[in-house]
């Protein structure tokens, strides 16, 4: 437990440019578009480029005049061929000299570097010097940035950075050598707004080597909750207090300062912020120096960061107060943990502080890697769009996700604070220390943090909240519901633009991502799973990685057939999941698979995503009977497998412990035996199995695969259930039934039958929660 000590701190201790190229006038959407090349030197529009790149349009040449003589045609064809050869030779030579341009796309059309979505790979940032003054009085930001870069290969005839919604007032390009710094002539600077690029075109291409980019800029402190933005709150006395804060994920660091705004483009950041004397300035690292400027202003210099991504950079300038404590892990140096908020809420910070100290130390042991920074700040922001943001060393939260009132907040509020803190601290390793290479691997960040938040919160709660079983209803069942829809997407979905990136911050990346990690742990065992995670983090620390890198680490610590990579690829590279059907055959009891798709027969007409596996998965099979459990994992793929128990049995339940990401259907007699077992002695089945049976039965009934009577029978035993998780699953599915019946004549009978749930919930809820439980039940029944 941390000692509660309150402090008031004041930090004491787009130019437009034109290019050269060709214009294509094509009839888009046809297979033989006529293309004319003009000589006015304009570039292709982005829509045309995209269509050509993905093959939606073919490019062919047609003469403009009809009835042309054959000889003349032949001459022209010969001339065109000679020109084409010459252009090809020039393109090859240029390609060797200038690898940053990527000017020739797969349609053979000239595309400048700024016409591509991604930054060139051969120009990388090494460090930033960022100085910002977010003036809270005028709501204006003044800044300057110097970026040290390296051209790693080839000749660069254009250098791109990201910049958005700012006025760049001065800029320069310099060569950096062992003898000093030299200004280079630049042909033009301009904004290319399609992909938020600011382009620097040197007068002559620059060779491999070190360079410096310098920018001076200004912009308004926006209130859009992205980039560096302004916020405010009112004190109890009604006084308005202003602050500035940041939200850069996924692609909004470019709104605060010019930068290489891609997750793999990691660098060291040297940051300074100007503040009023009465405010505090925070960033990712501890304060190195406070410099008095006069006129009541102070420049705060922060220690250089470790190598990190732009989206994890953060600033807060405010009049907040804080409480603090330190971790106590004998294997690692103590880490300063502070929780910041408005002064009037300081008494509500103890839970977050205790959780932060406990879970941060626990994660150091779990990952077997000490937290690499000297401090961890947690800040409650009055206006915040997300629940929280895992900025390295400076995590920002919505106030309701960080503050807890011991006297008026509910237990669910308490658990939410602990879970959100645990989620964001998990990111400090999985996401911050090792970052996904590009946003199509977002699930590596969010799926793992979702998985870990239940482990971290469970450690803090010392088992009181049964967090591992709560994962069932909070993440597992939610992901099953979302992923059964035709509108789902693979965990690994190709994304390019900021809008596409934002779309995948969803239950597939978070909940399904966490669920398949839970499944993998169930297949290879906890020891191998943890060892694989540790190996992955060590190999890629302070760098970036892809999903294949995680599977490679798991393959290295655990050998199986299929390999971890082959097994998990079927779960990440295609959307959806299988329905396992158990049926009798001349071979005994067998299990086969088909994709479970609501309103479909296992196929989809949506051509947006193609499955290279034909919607067939490597499915781990375990089962339990009324006699014993069979936890040895076997794999089902294309061919049905036998699941015939070796001894006589009354019922069989596949996916023992509900660890694996699929649904199961049985023949009617087995469903009847399972529901009878629940009524006779439900404790024979685990909490997860009981919740899973209810959820599967109603999902199958919703799709017409099981009759509603069978589904309802799985809830008949709930009057004997004393665990929260099956009850919550039951309430969720019965709420859906209630909605369907609410306009039908039979609703009255249903309502009468299930109002008895209030009686059953009374002893579970306790005297203090009796009225809450009553209102909740009445709400979903009415």
Secondary structure, 3 states (H helix, E strand, C coil): CCCCCEEECCCCCCCECCCCCCCECCCCCCCCEECCECCCCCCCCHHHHHHHHCCCCCEECCCCCCCCCHHHHHHHHHHHHHHHHHHHHHHHHHHHHCCCCCCECCCCCECCHHHCCCCCCCEEEEEEEEEEEEECCCCEEEEEEEEEEEEEEEEECCEEEECCCCEEEEEEEEEEECCEEEECCEEEEEEEHHHCEEEEEECCCEEEEEEEEEEEEEEECECCCCEEEEEEEECCCCCEEEEEEEECCCCCHHHCCCECCCCCCCEEEEEEEEEECCCEEEECCCEEEEEEEECCEEEEEECCCCCECHHHCCEEEECCEEEEEECCCCCCCCCEEEEEECHHHHHHCHHHHHHHHHHHHHHHHHHCCCCCCCEEEEEEECCCCCCEECCCCEEEEEHHHCCCCCCCCCHHHHHHHHHHHHHHHHHCCECCCEEECCHHHHHHHHHHHHHHHHHHHHHHHCCCCCHHHHHHHHHHHHHHHHHCCCCCCCCCCCCCCHHHHHHCCCHHHHHHHHHHHHHHHHHHCHHHHHHHHHHHHHHHCCEEECHHHHHHHHHHHCCCCCCHHHHHHHHHCCCCCEEEEEEEECCEEEEEEEECCCCCCCCCCCCCCCCCCCCCCCEEEEEEECCCEEEEEEEECCCCEECCCCCCCCCEEECCCCCCCCEEECCHHHHHHHHHHHHHHHHHCCHHHHHHHHHHHHHHHHCCCCCHHHHHHCCHHHHHCCCHHHHHHHHHHHHHHHHHHCCCCCHHHHHHHHCCHHHHHHHHHCHHHHHHHHHHHHHHHC
